[in-house]
Amino acid sequence: MKRRPSVLFVLPNLFTVSSIFCGLYAIIQATEGSAPDRFYKAAVAIFFAVLFDSADGRVARMTRTQSAFGLQLDSLADVISFGLAPAVLVYKWALSSYGLVGLFVCFVYAACGAMRLARFNVMAAEENHTPRFFCGLPIPLAAISIVSLVLVHYRTGGVEFGNHPLLMVVMLILAVLMVSNVRYRTFKDLKASRRALSTVVVLAASALFAAWQTSFSLVFMIVCAGLIAIGPAEELVRLVRKRFPGPPAEEEEEKEEIA
């Protein structure tokens, strides 16, 4: 059997370490200097970290270079870029005026993110197939939702969200969702059917039109909120179906794989 070139195994890890660099840059921007756009730069850095994080797994699958080392490195990078960096950003941006309370809220977010990643690694090691669902809110989605708030704040000239106690509630909700058993679809089993493609095109076109008519940052925040709400909404639907089952002929037992 022909061995794959070793450089192919390095390629996905380059995307992962790029995510670490973005996380470190975000922390430095959030904690140093007094430039008015430093929080905006930190948020953009976390956004690019999400892009690199989404690319490393796809590159690994395309080159067939998935490995246990890559999985562990990816999780360590996620702790920095999507756990620690957003927590530091929110604390310096909006919650430092609340003292130990604001610090504790940011700590809870970072700690829950680390626990969510540890659980993911354990469950991934036990599974030999691609799961249909994530167990708990994926930490990149939690981080990107924080990024969207910072972008809206910056684009509105500091009118929205800055130094607002509601941000503590948002951080705690994200933390609880990450360590919860709420299921989020991976969409990895989504087939490229005509119906699915048309749905994606319509949604993308609607989002772009709304962004053109209003503000990209505002639409981006709404999209992030919608993606986060999908998990609890589907859990509520499952709960209602279990409590009020339909006719036996219409009932289908759903065997869902979770990771």
N, C-alpha and C positions, 0 to 999 in steps of 0.2 A: 504494500500500500504506500502510495507516494505521500511523503511528509510535506506539510505546508511550510512555506518559508517563515522563519522566525519573525521577520519584520511584520507579517500579518498579525501576529499576536500582540505586537507593540502598538499597532495602529489604533485599536479601540481604546487602549489605555491612555493614549495621547489626548483623546477627547476628554477622558475622565480627569486627568491632571489639569487640563485647561479649565475645567469646571472648578477645580480647587483654586486655581489662580484667580478666577473671577470672584469667588467667595472671599478670598483674602483681600483682593482689591476693594470689594464692597465694604469690608470691615474697616480698612484703612481710611477710605473716603468718609465713612460715617463718623469716625472717631477723631480725625485730624482736621485742622484748619477751620476757617469760619466762612468759606465761600458759600453763597446762598444756594448753589446748585449741587452741593456735595451729596445731599441725600438723593437727589435725582440721579447722579452718576452712580451711586451705590445701588440704586434700584435697577438701573440699566445693566449693571454688571451681573446682578443676580438673574436678570432676564436672559443674558447670554449664557450664564451657567446652566440654566434650564435647557437651552438649545443644545449645548455641548452634552448634557446628560442624556437627552433624548437621542442624540446621534451615536453615542458610544455603543449602546445596546444594538441599534440597527446595524452598525458597522460590524460588530461582533457576529451577528447572525448572518450577514451577507458574506463574510469571509469564513464563517464556520469556525470561529476562534473563541467561542464561549469557554470560560474557565472559572474554577472556584476562586482563583486569585482575582480575576476581573470583577466577580460579584462582590467580594469583600472590599476591594479598592473603591468600587462604585458607591457602596454604602458609606464608607469613611468619607468620601468626597461629599456625599449628600448631607452628612452630619454638619460639615463645615459650611457648605454653600447654601443649604436650604434649612438648616436648623440654627446654627450659630450666627451666620451673617444676617438673616432677617431679624433675629432676636436683638442683635446689637443695633441694627438699623432702626427698628421701631423704638427701642429704648432711647437712643440718642436723638431721634427725630421728634418723638411725641410724648414719651412716658418718663423721661428723666426728672421732670418736675414733680412727679408723684413719689419720688424717693424709693424707699424699700418696696413699696407696693408695686410700683412700675417695674422695678428690677425683678421681683418675684414672678410677676406675670410673664415677663420675657423668659425667665428661667424655666417656667412650666412649659412654655411653648418649645424651647430647645430640648428639654428633657423628654417630653412626649414624642418629639421627632426622632430622637435617638432610640427610644423604646420601640417606636413603630418600625424603624429600619432593622433593629435586632430581631423583632418578630418576623419580619419579611424574610430575613436570611435563614432563620430556623425553618420556616415553612417552605422556602424555596429548596432547601437541602433535602426535605422530605418528599418533594414532588418530582416526578420524572416527566412532566408534560407542561405545556403552556397553560396557565390558569385563565379562566374566563373572568374572574373577579379578583380585585385586590381587597384585602381585609383591612378596613380603615382608610382614611383619606390619604392618598399618596402625598408624600412630603413636598415634591416639586410643585404640585397644585396648590398646596398651602402657601408655599413661598411666593409663587407667582401672583396669588391673590393679594398678598401684602405689597408686592411690587405695584400692582394696579392702583392701590390706595395712594401710594407715594406719588405715582405719576399724575393722578387726578389732583392731588394737593399741589403739585408743582405747576400744572397747567392752569389751575384756577388762581394762581398767584397767592397760594396759602390760605384761601378762603375755606376750603373743605378739609376736615379731618385733623388738621394739625393740633396737637396738645388737647385732644378730645378724649374724655374718659371712656367713650364708647369703644375706642380702640382696644382697651383692656378686655372688654367683652368679646370682641372679634378674635383676639389672640387666644383667649381661653376656649372659645368655640372650636377654633382650628385645632388646638391641642387635644381637646376631648375627641374630636372626630378622628384624629390620627390614631389614637389608641383604642378606639371603639371597634365594635364588630360590624359596623355599617359597611356594606359591600359597594364597591365602585367598579364599574365595568372597565376592563382593560382594552376592549374593542379590538383585541388581537384576533378574535375569531370572526370579525366582520368581513363578509364576502363582498367582492367587488361586483355586486349586481347592479343592474340599471336603476333599480329603485333606490338603493343606498347611495349611488353616485349622484342621482338627481336631488336627493335630500341634502347631501353635503353641499352641492352647488347652490341650492336655494338658500340654505342657512348662511353660507359664506357670502353670497351676494347681498343678502339682507344685512349682515353685519357690516360689510363694506359700505353699503349705501347709508346705513345709520351713522357710521363713523364719518362719512363725507358730509352728512347734513349736520351733525352735532360735533362730537369730539372723539378722536380715536381712543384717548385714555379712558373716557367715560364708558364707551362701548366695551372696551377691553375689561373694565371692572365688572360690568354687567355680565359679560360672558363668563368670567371667572366665578362670579357668584352663582350663575346658572349651573356650571359644571359641578360646583360644590354641593348644590342643592339636589342634584340628580340622585346621589346616594341615599340620603334620608327619604326622599320622595319615593324611591323604589322600595325601600324598606317598609314604608307606610302602606304601600299598595300590597306588598306581600302579607303584611299583618292583617289587613282588611280581608284579603282573600282567604286567609286561614280561618279568620273568625266568622266570615260569612261566605262559606264555599258555595259555588254555583252548582248547577245540575251535574250529576255524575258523568254524563256524556261529555261535558265540556271541561271537566277537570283533567289536568295533566300534571303529573309529578315531575318537578323540575330538579334535575340532578346538577347542581351548580358546584363548580370547582373554585376554591378560594385560595388566594395566596397573599 
